[in-house]
């Protein structure tokens, strides 16, 4: 599934920081059943490439799968080899964006300022991750949206949860990356399912 198709179904990417390969598919199933269609495994998780490979094999056709905290072009290559399709980063690094685009992947670099946003766009990104969103607030995004080109899809990531998604949506966010609000390392499948249900309900209320 492409990133655009996934976000069209549900504008949420679940960040499974700390997930282990032996549990990743079970949590993916709980997320999928709730309606989430995007998953990122940060590369500072245990054996992240193995988790991504398992997700890509079992869910690649039904969910947008990829990596987070991708900080180098070499890591982009590794994610691509594992079958990941989305390349999420906390920062704007032209080499990461350009390598992802060259491989036909979808980069979502982190940004905070107009300068970083336009640098990311110039490097080939179309998805922009405002991070950490809670530090800047919806007002910051609203002002940035006045100058960003319409095709740019801004994600609100970091401190965003189901209670604040509507405010971010009104400011112009069209996707959300949720970490602890949807998954924390070691949590049960029931917790994942319950959190995902709240998040998806909030997302469906936006459209």
Secondary structure as the mmCIF struct_conf table of DSSP 4:
data_model
#
loop_
_struct_conf.conf_type_id
_struct_conf.id
_struct_conf.beg_label_comp_id
_struct_conf.beg_label_asym_id
_struct_conf.beg_label_seq_id
_struct_conf.end_label_comp_id
_struct_conf.end_label_asym_id
_struct_conf.end_label_seq_id
HELX_RH_AL_P HELX_RH_AL_P1 UNK A 3 UNK A 9
BEND BEND1 UNK A 11 UNK A 11
STRN STRN1 UNK A 12 UNK A 15
TURN_TY1_P TURN_TY1_P1 UNK A 17 UNK A 18
HELX_RH_AL_P HELX_RH_AL_P2 UNK A 21 UNK A 34
TURN_TY1_P TURN_TY1_P2 UNK A 35 UNK A 35
STRN STRN2 UNK A 38 UNK A 42
TURN_TY1_P TURN_TY1_P3 UNK A 43 UNK A 44
BEND BEND2 UNK A 45 UNK A 45
TURN_TY1_P TURN_TY1_P4 UNK A 46 UNK A 47
HELX_RH_AL_P HELX_RH_AL_P3 UNK A 48 UNK A 59
TURN_TY1_P TURN_TY1_P5 UNK A 60 UNK A 62
BEND BEND3 UNK A 63 UNK A 63
STRN STRN3 UNK A 64 UNK A 68
BEND BEND4 UNK A 69 UNK A 69
BEND BEND5 UNK A 72 UNK A 72
HELX_RH_AL_P HELX_RH_AL_P4 UNK A 73 UNK A 82
TURN_TY1_P TURN_TY1_P6 UNK A 83 UNK A 83
STRN STRN4 UNK A 86 UNK A 88
BEND BEND6 UNK A 90 UNK A 91
HELX_RH_AL_P HELX_RH_AL_P5 UNK A 94 UNK A 102
TURN_TY1_P TURN_TY1_P7 UNK A 103 UNK A 104
STRN STRN5 UNK A 106 UNK A 111
BEND BEND7 UNK A 113 UNK A 113
HELX_RH_AL_P HELX_RH_AL_P6 UNK A 114 UNK A 123
TURN_TY1_P TURN_TY1_P8 UNK A 124 UNK A 124
STRN STRN6 UNK A 127 UNK A 130
TURN_TY1_P TURN_TY1_P9 UNK A 131 UNK A 132
HELX_RH_AL_P HELX_RH_AL_P7 UNK A 133 UNK A 145
TURN_TY1_P TURN_TY1_P10 UNK A 146 UNK A 147
BEND BEND8 UNK A 148 UNK A 148
TURN_TY1_P TURN_TY1_P11 UNK A 150 UNK A 151
STRN STRN7 UNK A 153 UNK A 157
BEND BEND9 UNK A 158 UNK A 159
TURN_TY1_P TURN_TY1_P12 UNK A 162 UNK A 164
HELX_RH_AL_P HELX_RH_AL_P8 UNK A 165 UNK A 171
TURN_TY1_P TURN_TY1_P13 UNK A 172 UNK A 172
STRN STRN8 UNK A 175 UNK A 178
BEND BEND10 UNK A 179 UNK A 179
TURN_TY1_P TURN_TY1_P14 UNK A 180 UNK A 182
TURN_TY1_P TURN_TY1_P15 UNK A 185 UNK A 186
HELX_RH_AL_P HELX_RH_AL_P9 UNK A 189 UNK A 204
TURN_TY1_P TURN_TY1_P16 UNK A 205 UNK A 206
#
